[in-house]
Amino acid sequence: MTKRLTIIILLASQVLSAQQITNWKFSFGPAKEIPGYIKVDPARKYTPENTYGFDFGTIPFAIDRLEKNPLRSGFITGDKPFFFSIALPEGNYNVTITFGDMKESSQSTVRVESRRLLFEKVKTLPGKFTRLEATVNIRVPRIGETGEEVKRKPREMNKLDWDEKLTFEFSDRRPCICALEIERVPDAVTVFLAGNSTVVDQDDDPWASWGQMFPRFLTAGVAVSNHAESGLSLGSFLSSNRLKKVLNMMKPGDYLFIEFGHNDQKEKGQEDGAFKSYSERMRLFVKEFRNKGGIPVIVSPANRRSFGDDGKITNSLGDYPEAARQVAKELNVPFIDLNAMTKTLYESLGPERSKNLFVIYPANTFPDQKEALNDNTHFNSYGAYQLAKCVIEGMKDNKLGLRKYLIKGRPAYDLAKPDRFEDFSLPLSPRSPVSISTN
């Protein structure tokens, strides 16, 4: 047997083994092996051959408190954010994380894939521990057994949303991670997102979108699969096989949130326009998803920050918000009027304070940012967080069945009284490997 054939057989057996396993348990304490758990040394690096380990050159350190309970005795932490990856097949997975330290307090924030916010500022007191559970989605470019793939843009080729592994980013003031459990859940509800740069999982601070903040507000049992990408219109979403990919992944009872308009209005062909190609393609998205038993939801495009002299938002999106509304009414589709909601939100803050929602910063505010940023279309983490809350209020107003998966105990969001910018913070993510590799 040749060496090459041996390697091929070995890799094939590893893939088959990964597909057959449905749950994984990792412990991060340095001292003891725990029955049923895989003990992970901080020095273990992720490689496709290793299948799990710490990624992108990040190395946390482990602490052991020499307590009787081995799962709570030790943990990993770091002075900087660190990544942990595991090779997994496409699908939905429940993840359960144990946070805490026997002797000191902890505060942890967890993102998955391309900065999708999962758990925010999880705090534990000395000697106290918290186990939190959520459901996450991973995907690959291949479209079933068709031989086709999603046609990705160059910047997407190494994006964490499209690789064959699940990646966790652990950060905050003092993240203490004792254990990580992962279980495949084929029956979980999936919320697919179709949209542009206001929805996409943005790779780098200060940019963010409501799509990557959305999972933070959902309980286990529902996963967000964000297929949005910067620069897309309904037409380019179709032509790049993204709707085909969604239809291949979906099952009856899943949701598709559709928000377009910013790039569609740039299309100037004879058949283009809000009440022509835009409306026709929106109808196609709805009908195709419904035909497979899914629940489509139309979201009108978020306003740009475009104030008039009277201190009111002017319409920079033409007829596109109204076209979205009319298609939703015509086809009896749940409609979230994010366009109207963002108008109220921006005007409640006013021309000056509304800048806090957007990527508007002096030069040198962020690493490698030498010039001032003055972007009145794209959101920072604070703005994206507020828009995610708008979408959630729209879910409630439409009485979507999905609302049963909302985290309990959160007050209703008042557009006229948004969260104070001064009270909001999220730890910055490290600069993405995608950005580093494309410079």
C-alpha positions in Angstrom: 0.0 0.0 0.0 1.4 3.4 -1.0 1.9 6.1 1.6 -0.5 8.4 -0.3 -3.2 5.7 -0.2 -2.7 5.1 3.5 -3.1 8.8 4.2 -6.3 9.0 2.1 -7.8 6.0 4.0 -6.8 7.5 7.3 -8.4 10.8 6.5 -11.6 9.1 5.2 -11.9 7.1 8.4 -11.5 10.3 10.5 -14.3 12.0 8.5 -16.6 9.0 8.9 -15.8 8.8 12.6 -16.6 12.6 13.0 -19.9 12.1 11.2 -20.9 9.1 13.4 -20.1 10.8 16.7 -23.0 13.0 17.9 -21.7 14.5 21.1 -18.4 15.7 22.5 -17.3 16.8 26.0 -14.2 18.8 26.8 -12.7 19.6 30.2 -10.1 22.3 30.6 -8.8 21.6 34.1 -5.1 20.8 34.1 -4.9 18.2 36.8 -7.3 15.3 36.3 -8.9 13.2 33.6 -12.7 13.2 34.0 -14.6 10.1 32.9 -16.6 10.9 29.7 -14.7 14.1 29.0 -11.7 14.8 26.8 -9.1 16.8 28.8 -7.6 19.6 26.6 -4.2 20.9 27.3 -3.8 24.7 26.6 -0.9 23.9 24.3 -3.0 21.8 22.0 -3.3 23.5 18.6 -6.2 23.0 16.2 -5.3 21.4 12.9 -7.5 19.4 10.5 -5.6 16.3 11.7 -6.0 17.1 15.4 -9.7 17.9 14.8 -9.9 20.1 18.0 -7.7 22.5 19.8 -6.9 26.2 20.3 -6.8 28.2 17.1 -5.2 31.1 15.3 -2.1 31.1 17.5 -3.9 31.8 20.7 -2.8 30.0 23.8 -4.7 30.3 27.1 -3.4 29.1 30.4 -5.0 26.6 32.8 -5.5 27.0 36.5 -6.3 24.2 39.0 -7.8 24.9 42.4 -7.2 21.3 43.7 -10.9 20.9 44.6 -12.7 17.6 45.0 -15.1 18.3 42.1 -12.8 17.7 39.1 -15.0 19.5 36.6 -15.1 22.7 38.7 -11.6 22.4 40.1 -9.8 23.8 37.0 -10.4 26.1 34.0 -8.8 27.9 31.2 -8.5 31.7 31.0 -6.4 34.3 29.2 -5.2 37.9 29.3 -6.3 38.1 25.7 -9.2 36.6 23.7 -8.6 33.0 22.7 -10.2 30.7 20.1 -11.1 27.0 20.4 -12.2 25.0 17.3 -13.5 21.6 16.6 -14.0 20.0 13.2 -17.7 19.1 12.7 -20.1 18.3 9.9 -22.6 20.9 8.8 -25.7 21.1 11.0 -27.1 22.4 14.3 -25.4 21.8 17.7 -26.4 22.4 21.3 -23.4 23.8 23.2 -23.2 23.9 26.9 -20.4 25.9 28.7 -19.6 25.8 32.4 -18.2 29.1 33.6 -16.6 29.9 37.0 -13.7 29.7 39.5 -13.7 28.4 43.1 -11.6 31.4 44.4 -12.2 34.4 42.2 -15.0 36.1 40.2 -15.2 35.7 36.5 -16.7 37.6 33.5 -16.9 35.9 30.1 -18.2 36.8 26.7 -18.6 34.0 24.0 -18.8 34.5 20.3 -19.0 31.7 17.7 -18.0 31.5 14.0 -17.6 35.1 12.6 -18.3 37.0 15.8 -21.8 35.7 16.3 -22.6 36.8 19.9 -23.7 33.8 22.0 -23.2 34.8 25.6 -22.6 38.3 26.9 -20.8 39.3 30.1 -21.5 36.1 32.0 -20.6 36.8 35.6 -19.8 34.4 38.4 -18.9 35.1 42.1 -16.0 33.2 43.8 -17.0 29.6 44.3 -20.1 29.9 42.1 -20.6 28.3 38.6 -23.0 28.8 35.7 -23.9 26.4 32.9 -25.4 28.1 29.9 -26.8 26.4 26.8 -27.4 27.6 23.3 -27.8 26.2 19.8 -25.5 27.1 17.0 -25.3 26.4 13.2 -22.3 25.6 11.0 -22.3 25.2 7.3 -20.1 24.5 4.3 -20.2 25.9 0.7 -21.2 22.6 -0.8 -24.9 22.3 -1.7 -25.9 18.8 -0.8 -25.0 16.2 -3.4 -25.6 18.5 -6.4 -21.9 19.2 -7.0 -22.7 22.9 -6.8 -21.3 25.4 -4.3 -22.2 28.9 -3.0 -20.3 31.4 -5.1 -18.4 33.3 -2.5 -16.6 36.6 -2.7 -12.8 36.6 -2.3 -13.1 37.9 1.3 -15.4 35.0 2.2 -13.0 32.2 1.1 -11.5 31.9 4.5 -14.4 33.2 6.5 -15.2 31.2 9.7 -18.8 30.9 8.7 -17.9 28.7 5.7 -15.3 26.3 7.1 -15.7 22.8 8.3 -15.3 23.5 12.0 -17.1 25.2 14.8 -15.0 28.1 16.3 -15.5 29.7 19.7 -14.1 33.0 20.7 -13.7 33.5 24.5 -13.0 37.0 25.8 -13.9 39.6 28.4 -12.4 40.8 31.7 -11.6 37.4 33.1 -13.1 34.5 31.2 -13.1 31.2 33.2 -14.1 28.2 31.1 -14.3 24.9 32.9 -16.0 22.7 30.3 -17.5 22.7 26.9 -20.2 20.2 25.7 -21.4 19.9 22.2 -24.3 17.7 20.9 -25.7 17.4 17.4 -29.4 18.3 17.3 -31.0 17.7 13.9 -34.5 18.7 15.0 -33.6 22.2 16.3 -35.4 25.1 14.5 -33.1 27.1 12.2 -33.6 30.8 11.5 -31.9 31.6 8.1 -31.0 35.2 7.4 -30.8 36.5 3.9 -29.5 40.1 3.5 -26.6 42.5 3.0 -24.0 44.2 5.1 -26.6 45.4 7.6 -27.3 41.7 8.4 -24.0 39.9 7.7 -21.7 38.4 10.3 -19.2 41.3 10.1 -15.6 40.1 10.6 -14.0 43.0 12.4 -14.7 45.8 14.9 -16.0 48.4 14.8 -18.4 46.9 12.2 -21.3 44.8 13.4 -24.8 43.8 12.3 -28.1 42.9 13.8 -27.8 39.4 12.4 -24.7 38.5 14.5 -26.3 40.0 17.7 -29.6 38.1 17.1 -28.5 34.8 18.6 -27.7 36.4 21.9 -31.4 36.8 22.6 -32.4 33.2 21.8 -32.5 30.1 24.0 -31.4 26.6 23.1 -33.6 24.9 20.6 -33.2 27.5 17.8 -30.0 28.2 15.7 -29.3 31.2 13.5 -27.7 30.5 10.1 -26.6 33.8 8.7 -26.3 33.7 4.9 -26.2 37.4 4.4 -23.1 39.0 2.8 -21.9 42.6 2.2 -22.9 44.1 -1.2 -25.6 41.6 -2.0 -29.0 42.3 -3.5 -31.9 39.9 -3.9 -30.5 39.2 -7.4 -26.9 38.5 -6.4 -28.1 36.4 -3.5 -29.9 34.3 -6.0 -27.1 34.2 -8.6 -24.5 33.2 -6.1 -26.6 30.1 -5.2 -27.3 31.3 -1.6 -31.0 30.7 -1.8 -30.4 27.3 -3.3 -28.1 26.6 -0.3 -30.7 27.7 2.2 -33.4 25.6 0.5 -31.0 22.6 0.6 -30.4 23.0 4.3 -33.9 23.9 5.6 -36.6 21.7 7.0 -40.3 22.3 7.6 -40.9 24.8 10.4 -37.7 26.7 9.8 -37.7 30.5 9.3 -36.2 32.8 6.6 -35.8 36.5 7.5 -35.3 38.5 4.3 -33.9 42.1 4.4 -32.7 43.7 1.2 -32.9 47.2 -0.5 -29.6 49.0 0.0 -27.9 47.4 -2.9 -31.0 46.6 -5.0 -31.6 50.4 -5.4 -28.2 50.6 -7.2 -29.3 48.2 -10.0 -30.4 50.3 -12.9 -31.4 47.8 -15.6 -34.6 48.2 -17.6 -36.4 45.6 -15.5 -34.9 46.7 -12.2 -36.7 48.8 -9.5 -38.6 48.5 -6.3 -41.9 47.4 -8.0 -40.2 45.3 -10.7 -37.3 42.9 -10.1 -37.1 43.6 -6.4 -40.7 42.7 -5.8 -40.6 39.7 -8.2 -37.5 38.3 -6.5 -39.0 38.9 -3.0 -42.1 36.9 -4.1 -39.8 34.1 -5.4 -37.9 33.9 -2.0 -41.2 33.7 -0.2 -42.8 31.1 -2.5 -39.7 28.8 -2.7 -39.3 28.8 1.1 -43.0 28.2 1.7 -43.1 25.4 -0.8 -40.7 23.4 1.4 -42.7 24.1 4.6 -40.8 27.1 5.9 -42.0 30.3 7.4 -40.7 33.4 5.5 -40.5 36.8 7.2 -40.0 40.0 5.3 -37.9 42.8 7.0 -37.9 46.2 5.4 -34.4 47.7 5.0 -32.9 49.7 7.9 -32.7 53.4 7.3 -29.4 55.1 6.7 -28.5 58.0 9.0 -29.8 60.7 6.8 -31.2 63.7 8.8 -32.9 66.6 7.2 -32.7 70.2 8.4 -35.8 69.6 10.5 -34.1 66.9 12.5 -36.1 64.1 10.9 -34.8 61.2 8.9 -35.2 61.6 5.2 -36.0 58.6 3.0 -32.7 57.5 1.3 -34.2 54.1 0.2 -36.8 55.3 -2.2 -39.7 52.9 -2.8 -37.9 49.8 -1.6 -39.4 49.8 2.0 -42.9 50.2 0.6 -42.3 47.5 -2.0 -41.3 45.1 0.8 -44.4 46.0 2.7 -46.7 45.5 -0.3 -45.2 42.0 -1.1 -45.7 41.0 2.6 -49.3 42.1 2.5 -50.0 40.5 -0.9 -48.6 37.1 0.1 -49.7 37.3 3.8 -46.2 37.2 5.1 -45.1 38.4 8.6 -43.6 41.8 8.1 -41.1 43.5 10.4 -40.9 47.2 9.5 -37.3 47.8 10.4 -37.3 50.9 8.2 -40.0 52.6 10.3 -38.5 51.4 13.6 -35.0 52.7 12.7 -36.5 56.1 11.8 -38.1 56.3 15.3 -34.8 55.1 16.9 -32.6 57.6 15.1 -34.9 60.5 15.7 -35.3 59.6 19.4 -31.5 60.0 19.7 -31.2 63.0 17.4 -28.6 64.0 14.7 -25.7 64.0 17.1 -26.3 61.1 19.5 -27.4 58.8 16.7 -23.8 58.8 15.5 -23.1 56.4 18.4 -25.0 53.7 16.4 -22.8 53.9 13.4 -19.2 53.4 12.4 -18.3 57.0 12.9 -14.9 57.4 14.7 -11.9 59.7 14.7 -8.7 58.3 13.3 -6.7 55.8 15.4 -9.7 54.8 17.5 -9.1 51.1 16.6 -6.0 49.1 15.8 -4.8 49.7 12.2 -7.4 52.5 11.7 -5.3 55.4 10.5 -8.1 57.5 8.9 -11.4 58.8 10.3 -14.5 56.6 9.7 -17.7 58.4 8.7 -20.1 55.6 7.7 -23.8 56.4 8.0 -25.0 53.0 6.7 -23.2 50.4 8.8 -23.5 49.8 12.5 -21.1 49.3 15.4 -21.8 46.8 18.1 -24.0 49.2 20.0 -26.1 50.0 16.9 -26.3 46.4 15.8 -27.5 45.4 19.3 -30.3 48.0 19.2 -31.4 46.8 15.8 -31.5 43.2 17.0 -33.8 44.4 19.7 -36.0 46.1 17.1 -36.2 42.8 15.1 -37.2 40.9 18.3 -40.0 43.4 19.0 -41.1 42.9 15.4 -41.2 39.1 16.1 -43.4 39.7 19.1 -45.7 42.0 17.2 -46.2 39.4 14.5 -46.8 36.7 17.2 -44.3 34.4 15.5 -44.0 30.9 17.1 -40.3 31.7 17.2 -40.9 34.0 20.1 -41.2 31.1 22.5 -37.4 30.8 22.2 -36.7 34.3 23.4 -34.7 34.6 26.6 -37.0 35.2 29.5 -37.1 38.2 31.7 -35.9 40.8 29.3 -38.1 44.0 29.2 -39.8 45.1 26.0 -37.6 47.5 24.0 -38.8 51.1 23.8 -37.6 52.6 20.5 -38.0 56.1 22.0 -35.8 55.1 24.9 -33.0 53.0 23.6 -30.2 51.6 25.8 -27.8 54.3 26.9 -24.6 54.3 24.8 -22.6 55.1 27.9 -23.9 51.9 29.6 -23.1 49.6 26.7 -19.9 47.7 26.1 -18.7 44.5 24.5 -15.1 43.3 24.4 -13.3 43.9 21.1 -12.7 40.8 19.0 -9.2 40.1 17.7 -8.7 41.1 14.2 -10.1 38.3 12.1 -7.8 35.8 10.3 -9.7 36.7 7.1 -8.6 40.3 7.3 -5.0 39.4 8.2 -4.8 37.0 5.2 -6.3 39.5 2.7 -4.0 42.4 3.5 
